[in-house]
Amino acid sequence: MTSCIVGWAHTPFGKHGTDIETLILGVASQAIKDAGVDPSDIDEILIGNYGGHFSAQGFPASLVLQADDALRFTPATRVENACATGSAAVHQGMKSIAAGQSRFVLAVGVEAMTATPKELIAEALLSASYVQEEAAIDGGFAGVFGVIAQQYFDRYGDQSDALARIAAKNHKNGVDNPYAQIRKDLGFEFCQGGTDANPLVAGPLRRTDCSLVSDGAAAVVLTNEETARSMGKAVRFRAANQVNDFLPMSKRDVVQFEGCAEAWKGALGQAGCTLDDLSFVETHDCFTMAELIEYEAMGLTEPGQGARAIDEGWTERDGKLPVNVSGGLKAKGHPIGATGVSMHAIAAMQLTGEAGDMQLENPALGGIFNMGGVAVANYVSILEPLKN
C-alpha cells in the first residue's frame, strides 16, 4: 500500500533556547492542522530523536500526546538511527500504513543541541561511529570526515575548491529558505578560506565545510493513497529504500559510500526511473565532502569525478539536477533527529508549489538521501505529486 504525505510543519532551525517538548508540540499541532484532519484521526505517532544525548528527557515519545488531549492513548514510539533518525521515523510510519495497521501516522523529528557544551556534542556525535576503532579520532565527527576528505584528496587530488563551491552554493540557496539557520550568501572566496574567519577545522575541512549545531523540529502526516486522493494536497512515495552498511570504516572503502549507492540503486529501481528524471535532490551534506561523494554514489558522476558536477553547475538551482535548494544541512542546519523529517517536508513543499522563495519551476519528481554515520544507515525516498 503506497503512502502519501498530506500535511507538514517545520520550525526555523537555529538556536531556540528551548526544550524538545516545546518544539515537538508546535510542529505536531501544525502538521495535523495542515493535513486537515482531527487529532483523533491519528492512529500512530513516530518520533525521531537521537538518543538522550542532547536532552535530559530521554523518553520523549509520549510528549507528542500533549499537543492535543485527543491524542491520548495513541501508540507512540521513539525511532533512532543516528543522523538518519528522521527518515527512519518516516519510513517506519510508511510500514505501518502498508501493513494496514494505521490510516494516519504522525512522524515528528526533533533535536535541541545548542545548550549542550561543545565537547559533549562532539562526544555524542562520535558515538555514531565505530567507537572501538574510531573514538580516538581528534575533532569528533568533523575529524572523521577530515580523515575521509584527506583519503579522497590523496586518491583523486586536492578538491578544496570543489568543497568551497558546494558550501557557497548551499549558503546561497539558504538565503531563500525561511527555516534556515544561516541565511547569508557567504560567497566562494570566503568558503575557500580567504580570511582567518574560516579556519581549517579537521584535515582539509574548513569551518564552512561543516554543518551546524542546531535546534529544531519538523513533522509530516502520512496516509494511504486511497485516503490521500480525497484530501486537499498529497505527495506520493514512488519509492522508499533503506540500506545499512558495516559500521567500522576499516571494513569498507569510505570514499565510495557504497551503502548510499545501493540505496539509490534500489530506490530508482522501485520508482522505475533514472537520476535524469528527478527534478531536484535534497541530500545529506553534513560535510561538503559528503555531498561531493554523494554526487558519485547517486550516479551523477563516476568515482573521483564529483567535482565536475559542482564545477560545471549541474547541481546549482538552475542546473540539470538542483541539489539542496533548501541550503542543505550546511545552511539550513542539522538538528539530528529533525533532519530527515525536514527533508521530506521541504520536498513535499516543492512538489505542491508551496516552497515560497525556494520554489523550483514545476518539479515533478524529487529525491531525498539521508544517512546515519558514514554512509552506514542510508535512506532514499523518491516523491511525486499525487495526481487525481
N, C-alpha and C positions, 0 to 999 in steps of 0.2 A: 504494500500500500504506500503510494507516494505521499510524502509530506510537503507542506507548504508553510511559508512564513506569512502570517496575516496581520501582525502588529509588532511594533518595536518601540524602544525608548533608549535614550543614551544621555548620560551626563557629560558635561565637558570633562576632559581628563586634565589633571594637574595636581596642585596642592590644595586639598579641600579643608584640611584641618578638622575632619570629622571622622566618625567611625563607620564600619561597614554597614551597620544597621540602617543608618540614615540613608546611605547610598542605595542599599537594597530596596527600601520601602518606596523611595522616589521612582525608580525605574519600573518596579513591579506594578505599581498602580498605573503608571503612564502607559506601559505596554498593553495592559489589559484594556484600558480605555481606548487606546489607539486601534486595537483589534475590533472594538465594538462588541465585546462580549461582557457578560456579567462575571464577577469574580467566582460566583458559584458554579460557573461552567468549567472552570479549570479542574482537570482530573488528576494532574500530576505536576509537581514542581521539581526542577533540577537546578541546583545552584553550583556554579563553578567558582571555587575559591582555593587558592594554593596553600593548603595545609593550614597550620596555625602559626606560620612564620611571622606574619605581619600584624596579627590581631590577637588580643587576649581571648576573644570569643572564638574558641576552637571548634564549636559545634553550631554552625550558622544556618543549617537548612531550614529550621522552623521559624527563623526570623522573618521569612517571607510571609508567613501567615498573618503577621501583624499589619500587613498592608491593608487588609480588609477582614472583618470578622467572618465573612462568608467563606474565607479560605481555611477556616479551622477544620481540622480532621483530614485535610488534603494530604496525600502522601508527598513527602518532601525529602530529597536525598542530595547530599553533597557529592560532587564528582570532582576528581583531581587527576591531572596528567601533565604535571609541570606547566610549561608555558602554553601548552595546548589545552589547558583546563577548560576554557570557554567553549571551544569546539567540541570537546568531549561531552560537555553538558548538552549541547545542541544535538549532536549525533545520538546520544542516549535517548533524548526525547523523541527523535525520529523512530528509534527502535520500538519504543512503547506504542507509538501510533501504528507502526507496521504490524505489530503483534495484535492490534485491536484492543489493547488494554486501556487506551486513552483516546479521547476525541480531541481535547485541547490540552496542550502541555505548555507550561511557562518555564523558559530557560533563562536564568539570570547569571551573569558573570560579575564578580566584584573583587576589588582589592583596594586596601588603603595602606600604602607603603611608606609615605613620606615622613611619618612620625617615627619610623624605626631608625636607629643610628646606622650610619653608613657601613660600619664594619659588620654589623649584624645582617644588613641587606646582602652584602657580599657573601657572607656565610650561608644565608638562606638560599640564595640563587645557586651557589656552588653545590648545594645538596642535590641539585638536579643533574649533576654529573656522576660519574662512577667514582665515588668517594675513595674507595680502596686504592685507586691508582692516580686520581686527578685532584684530590683535595689539596695537594701541596702546590698547585699552580698558583703563582702570585697574581693578584688582581681580580680574584673572583671569576665570574663568568666572562668578563672582559678579557681576563688573562687567558681563558680557554680559547676564545675567538682570536686573541692575539697570536696564539700558537698556530691556530688553523690558518690565519692570514699569512704568517711567515712561511708555513709549509707551501701554501699556494704560490706565494711570491718566488720561493726557491724553485718550484717546478715550472712556473709559467712566466716569470718575470715580474717586475715591480708593477703593481696595479694601483698605486696610490692615487693617481689622477682619476681612475675609474671610480674608486670608492668616494672620492670627493664629489664627483659628478652625481653619484647616486644620492649622497647626502644633500647636495644642493637642490636636486630635483624634488626630493621629498619635502624639504623645507619650503620650497616654492609652492608646492601643492598644498601644504598645510595652511598657508595663508587663507585659503578659501574654505577651510573646514572649521565651523564654529565650535566643534568639540575638541579641537587640537590644543595640546598643551603649549606648543610654541607656534605662534602664527607670525613668523618673520622669515622673509626671504634672505637667507644668510649669504647666498652667492657662492660661486665656485671658488674664488680666490680665498675667502675665509675658510671654507671647508677644506681647502688644500693645505691649510696650516700656515698661511701667510703672516700671522701675528701670534704673539705669546698667549692670546686668549683662547687658542685652540691647540693645546699641547698634546704630545703623544701620551697615551694612557696605558696601552699594553701592546708590546711588539710594534708593528707598523700602524696600529689603530690610533686615531686621534679622538678627541672628545666628541667631535661631530660624527664620528663613525659609530657611536654607541647610543642605544635607545635610552629613554628617560625613566627615572624613578617616578611613579605616578600613583595617584588615587583616582578611582572612577568606577563606574558600573554601566552595564548595558543589559537589555533584556529583549527577548523575542517570544512571541506566541506562535506555537505550531499547531497545525491541524491536518487532517487528511484532505486529499484533493477534492473529493466529493463535497465535503463541507465548505471548503475554500471557494468553490465555484459560486456559492450563494452569498459570499461576503464582499465587502467594499473593495478590497485590494488583496492581492496574493502573489507571492513569488514561489515558484515550484522548484524543488530539488530535482534536477535532472540526473545528478549523481552525487554520491557521498561515499568516500572511501577512507579507510584508516589502515596504515601500515606501521608496524613497530619494528625497529632495528635493534641490534645489540646495544647495550648501554656503554660498555667500555669503548673508548675511542681506539684502543690498541687492537681491537678485533675487526677494524674496518678502515677503509680509506676515507678519512674525514674531510677531504677536499672534494669528494664526489657526491655526498648527500644521496646515497643510493636509496635510502628509505623514502626520501622525498620523490625521487624519480619513479619509484614503484607506485607510490600513492597517486601521482599524476597519471601514470600509465593506466592504472586501474580505473580511475575516475573518468578519464577521456574515453576509455572503452565502454564503460557503463553508459555514458552520455551519448555515445555514437557520434562523436565529433572529434575535431583536431584542435590543436592550440590556435590555429589560424581562424577558427570560428569564434573565438572568445572576443568580446568587446573590451574587457578590462580584467585585470587580476589584482586582488589585494593579497600581498604576500608578506611573510614573516621576516621583516628586516630588523630583528633585534640588534643586529650589527650590519653595517653596509656590506661587510664581507659575506654575510648570509644571503643578502639579496643578490649579490653577484653570482654566487654559486647556484642559487635557485634559478637564475636565468638558464643555466646549463641543465640543471636537473629537470626542469619542466619541459625542456626540449627546444627552447628558444634559440640556443646556440650549441655548438659542440663543446665538449670539455676543454677548458682553458681559453675559450673564446668569449666568455661572458662580457668582457669589456666592450666588445663590438656592439652589444645591444644598447648600452648607455652612450657610447661614443657616437653612434650613428642615429641616436634619438629615437630608437624603436620604442622605448619604454616611457617616453615623455607623454604628457597629457594628450598631445596631438600626434603621437607616434602610432605605429601599426598595432601595438599592444600596450596601452597605458597600464603602468604598474604603480600601485599605491597613489592613486589620485587623492586619497584621503590624507596623504602625508605619511602614511605608514606608521609603524611603531616609532620611527625616527623623529617625526614631528608631532604626531597625534599623541604619543605617549604609550606606555606599556604597563598598565596595572594588570599583573599577571593573569588572574582569573577572569578578568573582563575582556581581554584582548580578542579571543576567538568569537565571543558573542558580538562584540563591536564590529568585527569584520563582516559577520552575517547581516547585522543590522544596516551597515553602510552599503553593502552590496544590494540589499533589498531596497534601500532608498534610491540608489542609482537606477535599478530596473523598473521602478514605479514612477520615475520622474520627480522624486521628492528630495533630491540631493542638494537643492539650492545652488549656491555658487560652485559647488563641486560637480554639478551635473554635466555628464557627457551627453553627446547628441545621440539619442535613440539607441542606447545599449540594448543588445538582445540576449547576451549570454555573459555571465560573469563567473570568474574563477576565484577561489579562496584557497590559500595554503597557510596553515597554522601548524607550528611544530613545538614539541616539548623536548628540551635537551638539545644536543647537537644532532638534529635530524633523527631523533630516537622515536618519538611519538609524532607521526605525520598524518595530518588530516587534510583532505582536499574535498571541497564542495563545489559543485557547478550548478548555478542558479539561472532561472529564466522567468520572465513574467508568465503568470498563468493566463492562458487565453481561453475565453469562454466560447 
